[in-house]
């Protein structure tokens, strides 16, 4: 996605967390804009959810 930052247009990535309950219902948990889609960005993003009470579950990139 391209966004305007001051005078420049730059590329950024939107990281989304969607949970799936045992009954199959999907639940939107959050999103954050990052400058890249590297492992470190995801680690930081998921660490923030751990601090907010998110319990560890299975992680998928599908």
C-alpha atoms as an extended CHARMM CRD file, in Angstrom:
* protein
*
        62  EXT
         1         1  UNK       CA              0.0000000000        0.0000000000        0.0000000000  PROA      1               0.0000000000
         2         2  UNK       CA              1.2530000000        3.4990000000       -0.7330000000  PROA      2               0.0000000000
         3         3  UNK       CA              0.7020000000        6.2940000000        1.7880000000  PROA      3               0.0000000000
         4         4  UNK       CA              1.6740000000        9.9380000000        1.9190000000  PROA      4               0.0000000000
         5         5  UNK       CA              4.1600000000       10.9120000000        4.6280000000  PROA      5               0.0000000000
         6         6  UNK       CA              4.7130000000       14.6430000000        4.4780000000  PROA      6               0.0000000000
         7         7  UNK       CA              5.7960000000       15.4120000000        0.9170000000  PROA      7               0.0000000000
         8         8  UNK       CA              6.6430000000       11.8160000000        0.0160000000  PROA      8               0.0000000000
         9         9  UNK       CA              4.6330000000        8.7970000000       -1.0170000000  PROA      9               0.0000000000
        10        10  UNK       CA              6.0700000000        5.6390000000        0.5370000000  PROA      10              0.0000000000
        11        11  UNK       CA              5.2060000000        1.9480000000        0.5730000000  PROA      11              0.0000000000
        12        12  UNK       CA              4.0370000000        0.3750000000        3.8030000000  PROA      12              0.0000000000
        13        13  UNK       CA              2.5160000000       -2.8990000000        4.9090000000  PROA      13              0.0000000000
        14        14  UNK       CA             -0.6480000000       -3.3680000000        6.9340000000  PROA      14              0.0000000000
        15        15  UNK       CA             -0.3760000000       -6.2780000000        9.3450000000  PROA      15              0.0000000000
        16        16  UNK       CA             -3.7140000000       -7.8260000000       10.3460000000  PROA      16              0.0000000000
        17        17  UNK       CA             -4.5310000000      -10.2540000000       13.1190000000  PROA      17              0.0000000000
        18        18  UNK       CA             -7.6820000000      -12.3110000000       12.6300000000  PROA      18              0.0000000000
        19        19  UNK       CA             -8.5860000000      -14.9590000000       15.1730000000  PROA      19              0.0000000000
        20        20  UNK       CA            -10.6620000000      -18.0480000000       14.4870000000  PROA      20              0.0000000000
        21        21  UNK       CA            -12.7110000000      -19.4430000000       17.3390000000  PROA      21              0.0000000000
        22        22  UNK       CA            -13.1950000000      -23.1650000000       17.8670000000  PROA      22              0.0000000000
        23        23  UNK       CA            -16.6330000000      -22.9300000000       16.2180000000  PROA      23              0.0000000000
        24        24  UNK       CA            -15.0500000000      -21.4090000000       13.0730000000  PROA      24              0.0000000000
        25        25  UNK       CA            -16.1820000000      -17.8150000000       13.6690000000  PROA      25              0.0000000000
        26        26  UNK       CA            -13.5590000000      -15.2860000000       12.5250000000  PROA      26              0.0000000000
        27        27  UNK       CA            -12.7930000000      -12.3550000000       14.8190000000  PROA      27              0.0000000000
        28        28  UNK       CA            -10.8330000000       -9.2190000000       13.8540000000  PROA      28              0.0000000000
        29        29  UNK       CA             -8.2410000000       -8.6090000000       16.5750000000  PROA      29              0.0000000000
        30        30  UNK       CA             -6.2420000000       -5.6750000000       15.2630000000  PROA      30              0.0000000000
        31        31  UNK       CA             -4.0440000000       -4.0650000000       12.6520000000  PROA      31              0.0000000000
        32        32  UNK       CA             -0.9330000000       -1.9460000000       12.4300000000  PROA      32              0.0000000000
        33        33  UNK       CA              0.9580000000       -0.1830000000        9.6430000000  PROA      33              0.0000000000
        34        34  UNK       CA              4.6240000000       -1.1220000000        9.3240000000  PROA      34              0.0000000000
        35        35  UNK       CA              7.4120000000       -0.1450000000        6.9840000000  PROA      35              0.0000000000
        36        36  UNK       CA              8.0010000000       -3.7620000000        5.9950000000  PROA      36              0.0000000000
        37        37  UNK       CA              6.7490000000       -7.3090000000        6.2780000000  PROA      37              0.0000000000
        38        38  UNK       CA              9.8620000000       -8.7310000000        7.8660000000  PROA      38              0.0000000000
        39        39  UNK       CA              9.9550000000      -11.2490000000       10.7030000000  PROA      39              0.0000000000
        40        40  UNK       CA             10.9490000000       -8.5310000000       13.1440000000  PROA      40              0.0000000000
        41        41  UNK       CA              7.8620000000       -6.4430000000       12.2930000000  PROA      41              0.0000000000
        42        42  UNK       CA              5.5900000000       -9.4400000000       12.8960000000  PROA      42              0.0000000000
        43        43  UNK       CA              7.4080000000      -10.3490000000       16.1200000000  PROA      43              0.0000000000
        44        44  UNK       CA              6.9590000000       -6.8040000000       17.4550000000  PROA      44              0.0000000000
        45        45  UNK       CA              3.3060000000       -6.7880000000       16.3800000000  PROA      45              0.0000000000
        46        46  UNK       CA              2.5060000000      -10.1410000000       18.0190000000  PROA      46              0.0000000000
        47        47  UNK       CA              4.4620000000       -9.2490000000       21.1760000000  PROA      47              0.0000000000
        48        48  UNK       CA              2.1710000000       -6.2400000000       21.6250000000  PROA      48              0.0000000000
        49        49  UNK       CA             -0.8530000000       -8.5430000000       21.4920000000  PROA      49              0.0000000000
        50        50  UNK       CA              0.7430000000      -10.8260000000       24.0700000000  PROA      50              0.0000000000
        51        51  UNK       CA              1.0500000000       -7.8790000000       26.4590000000  PROA      51              0.0000000000
        52        52  UNK       CA             -2.6240000000       -7.0100000000       25.9720000000  PROA      52              0.0000000000
        53        53  UNK       CA             -3.8560000000      -10.4340000000       27.1180000000  PROA      53              0.0000000000
        54        54  UNK       CA             -3.7870000000      -12.3160000000       23.8150000000  PROA      54              0.0000000000
        55        55  UNK       CA             -3.1970000000      -15.9860000000       24.5760000000  PROA      55              0.0000000000
        56        56  UNK       CA             -0.8340000000      -17.9570000000       22.4070000000  PROA      56              0.0000000000
        57        57  UNK       CA             -2.4530000000      -19.9780000000       19.6750000000  PROA      57              0.0000000000
        58        58  UNK       CA             -1.6130000000      -21.3780000000       16.2890000000  PROA      58              0.0000000000
        59        59  UNK       CA             -0.1750000000      -18.8910000000       13.8030000000  PROA      59              0.0000000000
        60        60  UNK       CA             -0.7890000000      -19.1730000000       10.0700000000  PROA      60              0.0000000000
        61        61  UNK       CA              0.1560000000      -16.9940000000        7.1190000000  PROA      61              0.0000000000
        62        62  UNK       CA             -2.7650000000      -18.1750000000        4.9630000000  PROA      62              0.0000000000
